[in-house]
Amino acid sequence: MKRVKLYGYEECPYCQELKEHYEKNNINFTYVDIENKDNKAEFEKIMEIGKTDSVPIVLVNKTILSPEISFKSIDEAFKLTKKFLND
């Protein structure tokens, strides 16, 4: 089963926009609030691997989609998520 994790925080408009895209399109995902101290170590590891400290970061199975590296817009992040889910 393909898995999607979205790393972000509630005040981030880009994170919320991508979250809405997933919800409207029935994409099952886990939202990881990076401001929750329990998620700090996991987020730090993803930032290191994804070579970014920007959000939203998306993990589709073992593929990390990072802003400005993998995608330039929320629409592009959504399309890439769908592509990796269908591969």
C-alpha positions as CSV (number, residue, x, y, z in Angstrom):
1,M,0.0,0.0,0.0
2,K,1.3,3.4,-1.0
3,R,1.7,5.9,1.9
4,V,1.8,9.7,2.0
5,K,3.0,11.9,4.8
6,L,2.7,15.6,4.7
7,Y,5.0,17.6,7.0
8,G,3.9,21.1,7.9
9,Y,2.4,23.3,10.5
10,E,-1.1,24.8,10.9
11,E,-0.1,28.5,10.2
12,C,1.6,27.6,6.9
13,P,-0.8,28.5,4.0
14,Y,1.0,26.2,1.6
15,C,0.7,23.3,3.9
16,Q,-3.0,23.9,4.4
17,E,-3.5,24.3,0.6
18,L,-1.8,20.9,-0.1
19,K,-3.7,19.3,2.7
20,E,-7.0,20.5,1.1
21,H,-6.0,19.1,-2.3
22,Y,-5.4,15.7,-0.7
23,E,-8.7,15.8,1.2
24,K,-10.7,16.9,-1.8
25,N,-9.2,14.2,-4.0
26,N,-9.5,11.4,-1.4
27,I,-5.8,10.9,-1.0
28,N,-5.1,9.1,2.2
29,F,-2.3,10.8,4.1
30,T,-0.8,11.3,7.5
31,Y,-0.3,14.9,8.6
32,V,2.8,15.5,10.7
33,D,2.7,18.7,12.6
34,I,6.3,19.9,12.8
35,E,5.5,22.2,15.7
36,N,4.6,19.1,17.9
37,K,7.7,18.3,19.9
38,D,7.0,14.6,19.5
39,N,7.6,14.9,15.8
40,K,10.9,16.9,16.0
41,A,13.3,14.0,15.5
42,E,11.3,12.6,12.6
43,F,11.1,16.0,10.9
44,E,14.9,16.7,11.4
45,K,15.7,13.4,9.7
46,I,13.4,14.3,6.8
47,M,14.9,17.8,6.5
48,E,18.4,16.3,6.4
49,I,17.5,13.7,3.7
50,G,15.4,16.1,1.7
51,K,18.0,18.8,1.9
52,T,15.5,21.5,3.0
53,D,14.1,23.2,6.0
54,S,11.1,24.5,4.1
55,V,7.6,23.1,4.2
56,P,5.5,21.5,3.0
57,I,7.6,18.4,2.6
58,V,5.8,15.3,1.3
59,L,7.0,11.7,1.7
60,V,5.4,9.2,-0.8
61,N,6.6,5.8,0.3
62,K,10.4,6.4,0.2
63,T,10.4,9.4,-2.1
64,I,10.8,12.9,-0.6
65,L,9.3,15.9,-2.3
66,S,10.9,19.1,-1.1
67,P,9.9,22.7,-1.9
68,E,12.1,24.5,-4.4
69,I,13.9,21.2,-5.1
70,S,11.1,18.8,-6.3
71,F,8.4,21.3,-6.9
72,K,7.8,25.1,-7.3
73,S,4.1,25.2,-6.6
74,I,1.5,23.5,-4.5
75,D,-0.2,22.3,-7.7
76,E,3.0,20.7,-8.8
77,A,3.5,19.0,-5.4
78,F,0.0,17.6,-5.7
79,K,0.6,16.3,-9.3
80,L,3.9,14.7,-8.2
81,T,2.2,13.1,-5.2
82,K,-0.4,11.5,-7.6
83,K,2.3,10.4,-10.0
84,F,4.3,8.6,-7.3
85,L,1.2,7.0,-5.9
86,N,0.4,5.7,-9.4
87,D,3.9,4.4,-10.2
